[in-house]
Amino acid sequence: MKPLKGVVVLDLSRVLAGPYASMMMADYGATMVKIEPPRVGDDSRAYGPFVGKESAYFMSLNRNKRSMTLNLKEQAAKDLFREMVKKADVVLENYRPGTMEKFGLGYEELKQINPKIIYATCSGFGQTGPYVHKPAYDIIVQAMGGIMSVTGPEGGEPTRVGASVGDIIAGLFTTIGVLMALYHRERTGEGQLVDVGMLDCQVAVLENAISRYLVSGEVPQPIGNRHPSITPFAAFTAKDGHIIVGAGNDRLWEKLCNLIERTDLLTDERFSTNLKRTQNVNELKVILDAVFKVKTIDQWMKALEAAGVPCAPINTVDKIINDPQIKAREMIVELEHPVAGHMKVPGVPIKFSATPGSVDTPAPLLGQHTEELLHELLGLSKEQVDELRAKNAI
């Protein structure tokens, strides 16, 4: 049995932050009812790349879910949704604040129907504050949240993180919020609103950038691949590319100096402590680059690993897919999609000894399970479903 088996989630979210949260819950057993607008569905169904007519973007975020269509502009659909809420544990949405209230389906309305409902909303700026109605995308909150200001080459322009961390981190925090609310409900019987703002989440993960500014008064800037307060902890130039070395304490620094036969650096006053190494980081990089450039990445990897010094190649995606550790941890799994055919998707990252999650079904076609879900949740017959279709409700 998966840890969230029996938890019914009505997932109204689309694109990335909300679907990422619901995907995590679905991977670990939640009954995920993905509710989409008829005909068009989740916006991301139109995002490339495509396998035939199916979006690989959409398929990567919506496995283990079932899709039904619901036109919330129609009264019959609103009534149907309210009936579904009576049977659900969680409602998840990432509309702009106020949208669900316009439908008459906001938290205050739904908790009257089901006081135990957990209503999770993941928006750009949360449900309060002066920016509450401001639209947001990943790049917007990366920019406003400060992470772009500390990312990029030293002296270069602010840079967006390559993955959509504005959305993904918000999705993770939303999942955490729902799980904590479920635990609270288990003890008290009380449902509640879970309000997650993407901007809040970006601030929450800035970690040492905020503490450095508050202590020193200096505004953090992009510094490339090195760490702002640990040295050497960066990329160095090998014969055939770059290698990451993380000598995160004096013991590892000593091991590194012994390995590269530069024990003189241990007694060099410029590098005798981590603080001094950080203060003289540019001088040290010149010295270490001159050492590392005489061997290949592979040669250095073998030598550094043998010496117990943390190190890594800078893998491209094709290398990640075929990495033996990734394979051993089943982090790339195979699925058969009814239209796209054979495909590979990321696996589940949290490993349980007793209640493991898994990737069991591919992303659904639009409305693929409408009749099945309405029968399962509300006991509706085929004739009743057809009647709802005739009313343009589904």
KEMAR-497646 format. One record per residue (C-alpha): residue number from 0; residue in one letter; z, y, x. Coordinates in Angstrom, 2 decimals, always signed. Each point is the difference from the previous one (the first is absolute). Example, Ala and Ser with C-alpha at 12.3 -4.5 7.8 and 13.67 -1.06 7.14 Angstrom:
2
0 / A / +7.80 / -4.50 / +12.30
1 / S / -0.66 / +3.44 / +1.37
//
This chain:
394
0 / M / +0.00 / +0.00 / +0.00
1 / K / -0.93 / +3.44 / +1.28
2 / P / +2.78 / +2.64 / +0.09
3 / L / -1.51 / +2.20 / -2.74
4 / K / -1.12 / -2.79 / -2.33
5 / G / +0.59 / +1.03 / -3.61
6 / V / -0.12 / +3.75 / +0.67
7 / V / -2.71 / +1.52 / -2.20
8 / V / -1.62 / +3.19 / +1.32
9 / L / -2.37 / +2.20 / -1.99
10 / D / -2.04 / +1.59 / +2.78
11 / L / -1.87 / +3.14 / -1.02
12 / S / -0.50 / +1.16 / +3.58
13 / R / -3.30 / +0.41 / +1.80
14 / V / -1.61 / +0.53 / +3.41
15 / L / +2.61 / -0.67 / +2.73
16 / A / +3.70 / +0.98 / -0.13
17 / G / +0.81 / -1.61 / -3.36
18 / P / -2.29 / -3.03 / +0.44
19 / Y / +1.51 / -0.64 / +3.43
20 / A / +3.47 / -0.07 / -1.57
21 / S / -1.10 / -2.28 / -2.83
22 / M / -1.85 / -2.28 / +2.43
23 / M / +3.19 / -0.56 / +1.95
24 / M / +1.89 / -0.86 / -3.16
25 / A / -2.81 / -2.30 / -1.17
26 / D / -0.08 / -1.80 / +3.37
27 / Y / +3.64 / -0.90 / -0.51
28 / G / -0.36 / -1.31 / -3.52
29 / A / +0.07 / +2.88 / -2.47
30 / T / -2.26 / -0.35 / -3.05
31 / M / -2.29 / +2.93 / +0.72
32 / V / -1.87 / +1.37 / -2.99
33 / K / -2.55 / +2.44 / +1.43
34 / I / -0.93 / +2.37 / -2.83
35 / E / -3.30 / +1.84 / +0.53
36 / P / -2.16 / +2.37 / -2.05
37 / P / -2.87 / -1.82 / -1.74
38 / R / -3.45 / -0.01 / +1.64
39 / V / +0.98 / +1.89 / +3.20
40 / G / +3.33 / -1.53 / +1.00
41 / D / +2.00 / +0.96 / +3.07
42 / D / -1.73 / +2.85 / +1.90
43 / S / -0.09 / -2.13 / +3.13
44 / R / -2.40 / -2.49 / -1.62
45 / A / -2.63 / +2.60 / +0.91
46 / Y / +1.06 / +0.24 / +3.69
47 / G / -2.02 / -1.76 / +2.70
48 / P / -0.65 / -2.15 / +1.83
49 / F / -1.37 / -2.35 / -2.66
50 / V / -0.54 / -3.74 / -0.12
51 / G / -2.78 / -0.18 / -2.55
52 / K / +1.30 / +2.27 / -2.77
53 / E / +3.68 / -0.52 / +0.82
54 / S / +1.99 / +2.49 / +2.09
55 / A / +1.57 / -1.53 / +3.10
56 / Y / +2.45 / +2.93 / -0.05
57 / F / +1.16 / -0.90 / -3.51
58 / M / +0.13 / -3.72 / +0.75
59 / S / +2.19 / +0.58 / +3.06
60 / L / +2.74 / +1.64 / -2.11
61 / N / -0.01 / -1.91 / -3.27
62 / R / +0.37 / -3.71 / +0.70
63 / N / +2.51 / -2.02 / -2.05
64 / K / -0.48 / +2.36 / -2.99
65 / R / -1.54 / -0.44 / -3.42
66 / S / -2.08 / +2.79 / -1.54
67 / M / -0.14 / +1.18 / -3.59
68 / T / -1.59 / +3.14 / -1.38
69 / L / +1.82 / +2.55 / -2.14
70 / N / -1.28 / +3.36 / -1.21
71 / L / +3.15 / +2.10 / -0.20
72 / K / -1.91 / +2.81 / -1.70
73 / E / -0.07 / -2.15 / -3.15
74 / Q / +3.06 / -0.31 / -2.24
75 / A / -0.48 / -3.74 / -0.42
76 / A / +0.17 / -0.41 / +3.78
77 / K / +3.17 / +2.09 / +0.23
78 / D / +1.61 / -2.12 / -2.70
79 / L / -1.07 / -3.14 / +1.84
80 / F / +1.46 / +1.28 / +3.27
81 / R / +3.32 / +0.77 / -1.69
82 / E / +0.15 / -3.57 / -1.25
83 / M / -0.69 / -1.24 / +3.52
84 / V / +2.81 / +2.17 / +1.38
85 / K / +2.44 / -1.93 / -2.19
86 / K / -0.93 / -3.14 / +1.96
87 / A / -0.15 / +1.60 / +3.46
88 / D / +2.47 / +0.59 / +2.82
89 / V / -1.89 / +2.72 / +1.88
90 / V / -2.57 / +2.67 / -0.74
91 / L / -1.79 / +1.33 / +3.08
92 / E / -2.29 / +3.04 / +0.03
93 / N / -1.31 / +2.56 / +2.47
94 / Y / -1.50 / +2.61 / -2.29
95 / R / +0.60 / +3.67 / +0.59
96 / P / +3.40 / +0.94 / -1.54
97 / G / -0.26 / +0.74 / -3.71
98 / T / -2.97 / -2.27 / -0.68
99 / M / +1.98 / -2.85 / -1.55
100 / E / +2.01 / +2.51 / -2.02
101 / K / -3.26 / +1.33 / -1.47
102 / F / -0.72 / -3.54 / -1.16
103 / G / +3.48 / -0.17 / -1.51
104 / L / +0.81 / -2.78 / +2.47
105 / G / +2.29 / +1.67 / +2.54
106 / Y / +3.32 / -1.44 / +1.12
107 / E / +2.04 / +1.82 / -2.64
108 / E / -2.18 / -1.50 / -2.74
109 / L / -0.19 / -3.50 / +1.46
110 / K / +3.72 / -0.38 / +0.64
111 / Q / +0.55 / +0.48 / -3.73
112 / I / -2.15 / -3.09 / -0.53
113 / N / +1.53 / -2.01 / +2.85
114 / P / +3.20 / +1.43 / +1.55
115 / K / -0.24 / -2.59 / +2.79
116 / I / -3.44 / +1.12 / +1.13
117 / I / -0.40 / +1.10 / +3.61
118 / Y / -2.58 / +2.77 / +0.07
119 / A / -1.41 / +0.60 / +3.48
120 / T / -2.17 / +3.01 / +0.66
121 / C / -1.65 / +0.69 / +3.35
122 / S / -1.63 / +3.44 / +0.18
123 / G / -0.93 / +2.47 / +2.71
124 / F / +3.11 / +2.15 / -0.26
125 / G / +2.33 / -1.78 / -2.42
126 / Q / +1.13 / +1.06 / -3.46
127 / T / +1.81 / +3.20 / +1.02
128 / G / -0.50 / +3.02 / +2.24
129 / P / -2.55 / +2.82 / +0.29
130 / Y / -2.85 / -2.34 / +1.05
131 / V / +0.49 / -2.44 / -2.87
132 / H / -3.47 / +0.59 / -1.51
133 / K / -1.88 / +0.40 / +3.28
134 / P / -2.60 / -2.77 / +0.53
135 / A / +0.38 / -2.18 / +3.08
136 / Y / -1.89 / -2.53 / +2.05
137 / D / +1.05 / -1.82 / +3.14
138 / I / -1.40 / +2.65 / +2.33
139 / I / +1.74 / +2.75 / -2.00
140 / V / +3.48 / -1.48 / +0.46
141 / Q / -0.70 / -1.00 / +3.61
142 / A / -0.78 / +3.65 / +0.64
143 / M / +2.86 / +1.49 / -2.00
144 / G / +2.52 / -2.64 / +1.09
145 / G / -0.30 / +0.77 / +3.70
146 / I / -1.28 / -3.31 / +1.33
147 / M / -3.41 / +1.48 / +0.89
148 / S / +1.71 / +2.71 / +2.04
149 / V / +1.45 / -2.59 / +2.38
150 / T / -3.04 / -2.30 / +0.12
151 / G / -2.99 / +0.30 / +2.33
152 / P / -0.73 / +0.65 / +3.70
153 / E / +2.26 / +2.35 / +1.89
154 / G / -1.33 / +3.53 / -0.39
155 / G / -2.45 / -1.20 / -2.66
156 / E / -0.30 / +0.73 / -3.67
157 / P / +2.29 / -1.61 / -2.60
158 / T / -1.34 / -3.42 / -0.96
159 / R / +0.19 / -2.14 / -3.13
160 / V / +1.54 / -3.44 / +0.60
161 / G / -2.79 / -2.58 / -0.18
162 / A / +1.59 / -1.99 / -2.83
163 / S / +0.88 / +1.72 / -3.28
164 / V / +3.69 / +0.21 / +0.80
165 / G / +0.57 / +2.75 / -2.56
166 / D / -0.86 / -2.44 / -2.77
167 / I / +1.21 / -3.23 / +1.58
168 / I / +3.46 / +1.26 / +0.95
169 / A / +0.43 / +1.40 / -3.51
170 / G / -1.03 / -3.39 / -1.39
171 / L / +2.61 / -1.73 / +2.15
172 / F / +2.75 / +2.41 / -1.07
173 / T / -1.04 / -0.50 / -3.64
174 / T / +0.36 / -3.76 / +0.37
175 / I / +3.41 / +0.44 / +1.61
176 / G / +1.04 / +2.33 / -2.81
177 / V / -1.06 / -2.47 / -2.69
178 / L / +1.85 / -2.85 / +1.69
179 / M / +3.20 / +2.04 / +0.29
180 / A / -0.30 / +1.01 / -3.65
181 / L / -0.47 / -3.64 / -0.99
182 / Y / +3.13 / -0.93 / +1.94
183 / H / +1.96 / +2.81 / -1.69
184 / R / -1.25 / -1.18 / -3.40
185 / E / +1.02 / -3.56 / +0.81
186 / R / +3.59 / +1.21 / +0.45
187 / T / +0.17 / +2.60 / -2.78
188 / G / -2.81 / -0.62 / -2.46
189 / E / -1.24 / +3.57 / +0.52
190 / G / -3.58 / +0.99 / +0.60
191 / Q / -0.93 / +3.27 / +1.71
192 / L / -2.70 / +2.30 / +1.31
193 / V / -1.19 / -0.56 / +3.59
194 / D / -1.57 / +3.27 / +1.20
195 / V / -1.93 / -0.21 / +3.30
196 / G / -1.89 / +2.94 / +1.54
197 / M / -2.50 / -0.65 / +2.77
198 / L / +1.02 / +3.16 / +1.83
199 / D / +3.67 / -1.07 / -0.05
200 / C / -0.99 / -3.33 / +1.54
201 / Q / -1.89 / +1.67 / +2.85
202 / V / +3.03 / +2.11 / +0.85
203 / A / +2.19 / -3.11 / -0.12
204 / V / -2.04 / -1.73 / +2.72
205 / L / -0.32 / +2.91 / +2.44
206 / E / +3.12 / -1.44 / +1.73
207 / N / +0.56 / +1.61 / +3.41
208 / A / -2.39 / +2.93 / -0.57
209 / I / +2.47 / +1.55 / -2.45
210 / S / +3.06 / -0.77 / +2.10
211 / R / -1.66 / +1.40 / +3.15
212 / Y / -0.81 / +3.26 / -1.75
213 / L / +3.43 / +0.36 / -1.58
214 / V / +1.72 / -0.59 / +3.35
215 / S / -2.33 / +1.91 / +2.33
216 / G / -1.70 / +2.54 / -2.24
217 / E / -3.35 / -0.99 / +1.55
218 / V / -2.80 / -0.89 / -2.41
219 / P / -1.38 / -3.49 / +0.87
220 / Q / -3.69 / -0.08 / +0.94
221 / P / -2.58 / -2.79 / +0.45
222 / I / +0.60 / -1.82 / +3.28
223 / G / -2.54 / -2.81 / -0.15
224 / N / +1.22 / -3.56 / +0.41
225 / R / +3.20 / +0.63 / +1.88
226 / H / +3.51 / +0.10 / -1.46
227 / P / +1.72 / +3.39 / -0.11
228 / S / +3.29 / -1.22 / +1.46
229 / I / -0.61 / -3.40 / +1.69
230 / T / -1.99 / -0.32 / +3.24
231 / P / -2.10 / -1.90 / +1.00
232 / F / -0.93 / -0.88 / -3.57
233 / A / -3.73 / +0.68 / -0.33
234 / A / -3.59 / -1.02 / +0.67
235 / F / -1.13 / -0.32 / +3.60
236 / T / -3.51 / -0.31 / +1.45
237 / A / -0.91 / -3.49 / +1.19
238 / K / -3.26 / -1.06 / +1.69
239 / D / -1.72 / -0.76 / -3.33
240 / G / +1.83 / +2.13 / -2.55
241 / H / +3.51 / +0.92 / -1.06
242 / I / +3.20 / -2.02 / -0.11
243 / I / +3.27 / +0.85 / -1.73
244 / V / +3.19 / -0.29 / +2.06
245 / G / +3.43 / +0.53 / -1.50
246 / A / +2.73 / +0.10 / +2.64
247 / G / +2.60 / +1.15 / -2.49
248 / N / +3.08 / -0.02 / +2.23
249 / D / +1.05 / +0.14 / +3.66
250 / R / +0.08 / -3.80 / +0.31
251 / L / -3.63 / -0.26 / -1.11
252 / W / -0.94 / +2.94 / +2.22
253 / E / +1.40 / -1.89 / +2.96
254 / K / -1.97 / -3.13 / -0.95
255 / L / -3.17 / +2.06 / -0.25
256 / C / +0.53 / +1.63 / +3.40
257 / N / +0.64 / -3.39 / +1.60
258 / L / -3.13 / -1.46 / -1.61
259 / I / -2.31 / +2.77 / +1.17
260 / E / +1.68 / +0.05 / +3.44
261 / R / +1.10 / +3.61 / -0.35
262 / T / +3.75 / -0.34 / +0.47
263 / D / -0.10 / +3.42 / +1.62
264 / L / -0.27 / +1.44 / -3.53
265 / L / +3.49 / -1.32 / -0.77
266 / T / +1.52 / +2.36 / +2.54
267 / D / -2.36 / +2.89 / -0.68
268 / E / +2.18 / +2.75 / -1.46
269 / R / -2.74 / +0.94 / -2.48
270 / F / +0.13 / -3.44 / -1.62
271 / S / +3.56 / -1.25 / +0.55
272 / T / +1.00 / +0.24 / -3.68
273 / N / -1.85 / -0.21 / -3.31
274 / L / +0.65 / +3.70 / -0.62
275 / K / -1.50 / +0.97 / +3.37
276 / R / -2.96 / -2.35 / -0.50
277 / T / -0.67 / +1.70 / -3.33
278 / Q / +0.30 / +3.45 / +1.53
279 / N / -2.50 / -1.02 / +2.71
280 / V / -2.20 / -2.14 / -2.21
281 / N / -3.32 / +1.47 / +1.13
282 / E / +0.73 / -0.58 / +3.68
283 / L / +1.08 / -3.56 / -0.73
284 / K / -3.13 / -0.72 / -2.04
285 / V / -2.24 / +1.01 / +2.91
286 / I / +1.90 / -2.40 / +2.26
287 / L / -0.07 / -2.90 / -2.47
288 / D / -3.64 / +0.48 / -0.98
289 / A / -0.92 / -0.29 / +3.68
290 / V / +1.89 / -3.30 / +0.13
291 / F / -1.32 / -1.46 / -3.26
292 / K / -3.66 / +0.82 / +0.61
293 / V / -0.34 / -2.63 / +2.73
294 / K / +0.28 / -2.94 / -2.46
295 / T / -1.40 / -0.93 / -3.40
296 / I / +1.95 / +0.10 / -3.26
297 / D / +0.18 / -3.79 / -0.08
298 / Q / +1.31 / -0.18 / +3.58
299 / W / +2.68 / +2.59 / -0.75
300 / M / +0.96 / -1.69 / -3.27
301 / K / +0.71 / -3.28 / +1.79
302 / A / +1.97 / +1.70 / +2.77
303 / L / +2.03 / +2.26 / -2.30
304 / E / +0.83 / -2.79 / -2.44
305 / A / +1.10 / -2.24 / +2.87
306 / A / +2.29 / +2.80 / +1.20
307 / G / +1.44 / +0.55 / -3.47
308 / V / -1.36 / +3.53 / -0.40
309 / P / -1.17 / +0.80 / -3.57
310 / C / -3.74 / +0.58 / -0.05
311 / A / -3.03 / -0.24 / -2.26
312 / P / -3.75 / +0.39 / -0.07
313 / I / -1.32 / +2.60 / -2.45
314 / N / -1.66 / -2.42 / -2.39
315 / T / -2.97 / +0.82 / -2.16
316 / V / -0.06 / -1.43 / -3.53
317 / D / -2.30 / -2.89 / +0.96
318 / K / +2.53 / -1.11 / +2.60
319 / I / +2.93 / +0.27 / -2.42
320 / I / -1.73 / -2.31 / -2.48
321 / N / -0.29 / -2.70 / +2.67
322 / D / +3.33 / +0.53 / +1.75
323 / P / +1.95 / -3.30 / +0.31
324 / Q / +3.27 / +1.62 / -1.10
325 / I / -1.66 / +1.45 / -3.12
326 / K / -1.45 / -3.42 / -0.77
327 / A / +3.31 / -1.77 / +0.59
328 / R / +1.76 / +2.38 / -2.41
329 / E / -2.77 / -0.46 / -2.60
330 / M / -0.67 / +3.74 / -0.13
331 / I / -3.67 / -0.54 / -0.82
332 / V / -0.55 / -2.29 / -2.98
333 / E / -3.09 / -1.23 / -1.81
334 / L / -0.84 / +0.39 / -3.69
335 / E / -2.87 / -0.87 / -2.31
336 / H / -1.04 / +2.90 / -2.25
337 / P / -2.06 / -0.80 / -3.14
338 / V / -2.63 / +2.63 / +0.91
339 / A / +0.49 / +0.92 / +3.67
340 / G / +0.41 / -3.61 / +1.05
341 / H / +1.88 / -1.06 / +3.13
342 / M / +2.10 / +2.80 / +1.50
343 / K / +2.92 / +0.67 / +2.31
344 / V / +2.94 / +2.33 / -0.71
345 / P / +3.28 / +0.87 / +1.73
346 / G / +2.85 / -2.44 / -0.66
347 / V / +3.59 / +0.69 / -1.02
348 / P / +2.17 / +1.60 / +2.71
349 / I / +3.49 / -0.97 / -1.21
350 / K / +0.78 / -3.65 / +0.65
351 / F / +2.68 / -1.68 / -2.14
352 / S / +1.50 / -3.37 / +0.85
353 / A / +0.71 / -0.98 / -3.62
354 / T / -2.21 / +2.18 / -2.24
355 / P / -3.15 / +0.83 / +1.96
356 / G / -2.66 / +2.34 / -1.32
357 / S / -3.68 / -0.88 / +0.14
358 / V / -3.52 / +1.17 / -0.78
359 / D / -1.13 / -2.26 / -2.83
360 / T / -2.71 / +1.74 / -2.00
361 / P / -2.70 / +2.57 / +0.82
362 / A / -0.17 / +3.48 / -1.45
363 / P / -0.99 / -0.19 / -3.68
364 / L / -3.21 / +1.11 / -1.59
365 / L / +0.39 / +2.97 / -2.33
366 / G / +1.67 / -1.17 / -3.20
367 / Q / -0.27 / -3.63 / +1.08
368 / H / +3.33 / -0.97 / -1.55
369 / T / +0.25 / +2.35 / -2.99
370 / E / -0.01 / -2.70 / -2.67
371 / E / +2.15 / -2.35 / +2.07
372 / L / +2.68 / +2.62 / +0.65
373 / L / +0.15 / +1.30 / -3.57
374 / H / +0.44 / -3.55 / -1.24
375 / E / +2.59 / -0.81 / +2.67
376 / L / +2.09 / +3.17 / -0.37
377 / L / -0.42 / +0.82 / -3.70
378 / G / -1.35 / -3.17 / -1.58
379 / L / -3.21 / +1.68 / -1.19
380 / S / -2.85 / -2.15 / -1.24
381 / K / -3.64 / +0.28 / +1.05
382 / E / -0.73 / +1.68 / -3.32
383 / Q / +2.72 / +2.61 / +0.58
384 / V / -1.35 / +0.68 / +3.49
385 / D / -3.51 / +0.40 / -1.41
386 / E / +1.37 / +2.47 / -2.54
387 / L / +1.56 / +2.06 / +2.80
388 / R / -3.35 / +0.02 / +1.79
389 / A / -1.67 / +1.25 / -3.15
390 / K / +2.51 / +2.89 / -0.08
391 / N / -0.89 / +0.88 / +3.62
392 / A / +3.64 / -0.69 / +0.95
393 / I / -0.83 / -2.53 / +2.70
//
